[in-house]
């Protein structure tokens, strides 16, 4: 199933995407729901954030190529992690498909994308085992982990480099069934492909992260885990449009717009 949060005729609802139509659903896909007879053309609705997570987890340096490129830029030897490591992002940074990423007026030219698979949690979970870890996963969506790299180097934390308003596009919907083994992530800037990698070629896959994370934290329905990226980004500028395509899910598209000083 492909779950969409959308607005039509001034009303925001859940819906199921079926081809080029959206069928309105009452209730919540993470709880009780009922399919209605009301439909809309997909092109006529405003796509909203698929959800706002209770906790917004993220994974850093989870692909070898991305890890090597980061080390090369720093003039160091790649430090491959020995275990899954978890970070956080801020809810205020989330925006929907086709909404603008606003580059702060004080930002430098080092604005980069990171195309990521996003795991959506569907049920409460703690102390998961490898055998049962995936049972808590509801589905998948797409994220763009936008970064201001100059701030990332200058600050002790990631408070503004990763979490400025609009720096975390996510969507366009939640797909409940994918084939992780065959998926590819492709990124385009202004229609030109700038990166492509096998989505599941992670240093640590989804299961190890779920197991490690739930040793310490309770996962709740609607939590999300962004699984990291591979490759490097060009410097993005005012007017650039970034599209992130993930096999079996769809395409997340956002324009980058420079804030006026």
C-alpha positions as CSV (number, residue, x, y, z in Angstrom):
1,X,0.0,0.0,0.0
2,X,1.0,3.6,-0.7
3,X,-0.2,5.9,2.0
4,X,-0.5,9.7,1.3
5,X,-1.3,12.6,3.6
6,X,-2.9,15.2,1.4
7,X,-5.0,18.3,1.3
8,X,-7.9,18.8,-1.1
9,X,-10.7,21.4,-1.0
10,X,-9.3,22.8,2.2
11,X,-9.4,19.4,4.1
12,X,-6.4,17.3,5.0
13,X,-6.8,13.5,5.0
14,X,-5.1,10.2,4.6
15,X,-5.4,8.5,1.3
16,X,-4.2,5.5,-0.7
17,X,-2.4,6.2,-3.9
18,X,-3.7,3.9,-6.7
19,X,-2.2,4.8,-10.0
20,X,-2.9,8.5,-10.7
21,X,-5.8,8.6,-8.2
22,X,-6.0,9.1,-4.4
23,X,-8.7,7.3,-2.5
24,X,-9.6,9.1,0.8
25,X,-9.3,7.1,4.0
26,X,-10.9,7.9,7.3
27,X,-8.8,7.1,10.4
28,X,-5.1,6.5,10.6
29,X,-3.0,3.9,8.8
30,X,-1.1,3.3,12.1
31,X,-4.3,2.5,13.8
32,X,-7.9,2.0,12.7
33,X,-8.9,3.1,9.2
34,X,-11.7,2.7,6.6
35,X,-11.4,3.3,2.8
36,X,-14.1,5.6,1.4
37,X,-15.5,6.0,-2.1
38,X,-14.1,9.5,-2.5
39,X,-11.3,9.9,-4.9
40,X,-9.1,12.8,-6.2
41,X,-6.6,13.0,-9.1
42,X,-3.2,12.8,-7.6
43,X,-2.1,15.9,-9.6
44,X,-4.9,17.9,-8.0
45,X,-4.0,17.5,-4.4
46,X,-1.4,19.2,-2.1
47,X,1.0,16.5,-0.9
48,X,1.7,17.0,2.9
49,X,4.4,15.5,5.1
50,X,3.5,11.8,5.5
51,X,3.9,12.3,9.3
52,X,5.6,14.2,12.0
53,X,7.6,11.7,14.0
54,X,7.6,11.5,17.8
55,X,11.3,10.8,17.6
56,X,13.4,11.6,14.5
57,X,16.4,9.2,14.4
58,X,19.2,9.3,11.8
59,X,22.2,7.3,10.8
60,X,25.5,8.9,9.7
61,X,28.3,7.5,7.6
62,X,26.5,4.2,6.8
63,X,27.9,3.7,3.3
64,X,31.6,3.0,2.5
65,X,31.9,5.4,-0.5
66,X,30.4,8.3,1.6
67,X,32.7,7.4,4.5
68,X,35.8,7.3,2.2
69,X,34.9,10.7,0.5
70,X,34.5,12.3,3.9
71,X,37.9,11.0,5.0
72,X,39.6,12.0,1.8
73,X,38.3,15.6,2.3
74,X,39.7,15.6,5.8
75,X,43.0,14.1,4.8
76,X,42.4,11.1,7.1
77,X,42.1,7.3,6.8
78,X,38.4,6.1,6.7
79,X,37.3,5.1,10.2
80,X,34.7,2.4,9.6
81,X,32.3,2.1,12.5
82,X,32.4,-1.1,14.5
83,X,28.7,-0.9,15.5
84,X,25.6,1.0,14.5
85,X,25.5,4.6,15.7
86,X,22.4,6.7,16.0
87,X,21.8,10.5,16.0
88,X,18.8,12.8,15.9
89,X,17.3,15.5,13.8
90,X,14.8,18.2,14.6
91,X,11.1,18.2,13.7
92,X,11.2,21.9,12.8
93,X,13.4,21.1,9.8
94,X,10.8,18.8,8.2
95,X,9.0,19.9,5.0
96,X,6.9,18.0,2.4
97,X,7.4,17.1,-1.2
98,X,7.5,20.1,-3.6
99,X,8.0,22.6,-0.7
100,X,11.0,24.9,-0.8
101,X,14.2,24.4,1.1
102,X,15.2,27.8,2.3
103,X,18.9,28.5,2.3
104,X,19.5,30.9,5.2
105,X,20.8,34.3,4.1
106,X,23.9,33.8,6.3
107,X,24.8,30.4,4.8
108,X,27.9,29.8,2.7
109,X,27.9,28.1,-0.7
110,X,28.4,24.7,0.9
111,X,24.8,23.5,0.8
112,X,24.6,19.8,0.1
113,X,21.9,17.2,-0.3
114,X,21.9,13.6,1.1
115,X,19.4,11.2,-0.5
116,X,18.2,8.7,2.1
117,X,15.9,5.8,2.7
118,X,13.6,6.5,5.6
119,X,12.2,3.7,7.7
120,X,8.8,4.3,9.3
121,X,8.0,2.5,12.5
122,X,4.5,1.0,12.9
123,X,4.3,-0.4,16.4
124,X,5.8,0.1,19.8
125,X,9.0,-1.9,20.2
126,X,11.8,-2.5,22.8
127,X,14.6,-5.0,23.0
128,X,14.1,-6.3,19.5
129,X,16.0,-9.4,18.2
130,X,17.3,-9.9,14.7
131,X,14.7,-12.5,14.0
132,X,11.7,-10.2,14.8
133,X,13.1,-6.7,14.2
134,X,11.4,-6.0,10.9
135,X,8.0,-6.7,12.4
136,X,7.9,-3.2,13.8
137,X,8.4,-1.6,10.4
138,X,5.3,-0.1,8.8
139,X,6.9,1.2,5.6
140,X,9.4,3.4,3.9
141,X,9.6,6.9,2.5
142,X,12.4,9.2,1.2
143,X,14.4,11.9,3.0
144,X,16.8,14.6,1.9
145,X,19.3,15.4,4.7
146,X,20.3,18.9,3.7
147,X,23.6,20.2,5.3
148,X,25.5,23.5,5.5
149,X,29.0,22.0,5.6
150,X,30.8,25.2,6.7
151,X,28.6,25.4,9.8
152,X,29.0,21.6,10.3
153,X,32.8,22.1,10.6
154,X,32.6,25.3,12.7
155,X,30.1,24.2,15.3
156,X,30.5,21.6,18.1
157,X,27.1,20.2,17.3
158,X,24.8,19.9,14.3
159,X,22.2,22.3,15.6
160,X,22.1,24.6,12.6
161,X,24.1,22.7,9.9
162,X,21.6,19.9,9.8
163,X,18.5,21.3,11.6
164,X,17.8,24.7,10.2
165,X,14.1,25.2,9.2
166,X,13.3,23.3,5.9
167,X,16.5,21.3,5.9
168,X,14.8,17.9,6.1
169,X,12.4,17.3,3.1
170,X,10.6,14.0,3.5
171,X,8.0,12.2,1.4
172,X,6.1,12.1,-0.8
173,X,4.3,9.1,0.8
174,X,4.8,5.9,2.7
175,X,5.2,2.7,0.8
176,X,4.5,-0.4,2.9
177,X,6.1,-3.0,0.6
178,X,9.5,-2.8,-1.1
179,X,12.3,-5.1,-2.2
180,X,15.3,-3.9,-0.4
181,X,17.7,-6.2,-2.3
182,X,16.9,-4.6,-5.7
183,X,16.4,-0.9,-4.8
184,X,18.5,1.9,-6.1
185,X,18.7,5.5,-5.0
186,X,19.3,8.1,-7.8
187,X,19.7,11.9,-7.2
188,X,19.2,14.5,-9.9
189,X,19.9,18.3,-9.8
190,X,18.0,20.3,-12.3
191,X,17.2,17.1,-14.2
192,X,20.8,15.9,-14.4
193,X,21.8,12.8,-12.5
194,X,24.5,13.5,-9.9
195,X,24.5,10.3,-7.9
196,X,23.3,6.7,-7.9
197,X,23.9,3.9,-5.5
198,X,22.3,0.6,-4.3
199,X,20.0,1.6,-1.5
200,X,20.7,-1.5,0.6
201,X,24.5,-1.4,0.3
202,X,24.8,-0.2,3.9
203,X,27.6,-0.8,6.3
204,X,24.9,-1.7,8.8
205,X,21.4,-2.6,7.5
206,X,18.0,-1.8,9.0
207,X,17.9,-4.8,11.3
208,X,21.2,-4.1,13.2
209,X,20.1,-0.5,13.8
210,X,16.7,-1.6,15.1
211,X,18.3,-4.1,17.5
212,X,20.9,-1.6,18.7
213,X,18.5,1.3,19.1
214,X,15.9,-0.7,21.0
215,X,18.5,-1.8,23.6
216,X,18.1,1.7,25.0
217,X,15.0,3.4,23.5
218,X,11.4,2.5,23.0
219,X,10.3,2.9,19.4
220,X,6.8,4.3,18.9
221,X,4.4,4.2,15.9
222,X,5.3,7.1,13.6
223,X,9.0,7.3,14.6
224,X,11.3,7.5,11.6
225,X,14.9,6.3,11.1
226,X,16.9,7.9,8.2
227,X,19.4,5.4,7.0
228,X,22.2,7.5,5.6
229,X,23.5,8.1,2.1
230,X,26.3,7.3,-0.3
231,X,28.4,9.5,-2.6
232,X,28.9,13.3,-2.5
233,X,26.8,16.3,-3.4
234,X,27.7,19.3,-5.5
235,X,27.3,22.8,-4.0
236,X,23.6,23.7,-4.3
237,X,22.5,27.2,-5.2
238,X,19.4,29.4,-5.4
239,X,16.9,27.9,-7.8
240,X,18.3,24.4,-7.9
241,X,15.7,21.5,-7.9
242,X,16.8,18.3,-6.2
243,X,15.0,15.0,-7.0
244,X,15.6,11.9,-5.0
245,X,14.3,8.7,-6.6
246,X,14.2,5.4,-4.7
247,X,13.1,2.3,-6.5
248,X,9.7,1.1,-5.4
249,X,8.8,4.2,-3.5
250,X,8.9,7.2,-5.9
251,X,10.5,10.6,-6.1
252,X,10.9,13.4,-3.5
253,X,11.4,16.8,-5.2
254,X,12.3,20.2,-3.6
255,X,13.5,23.5,-4.9
256,X,16.3,25.4,-3.0
257,X,15.6,29.1,-2.5
258,X,18.0,31.6,-1.0
259,X,16.6,33.6,1.9
260,X,16.8,37.4,1.3
261,X,19.1,39.2,3.7
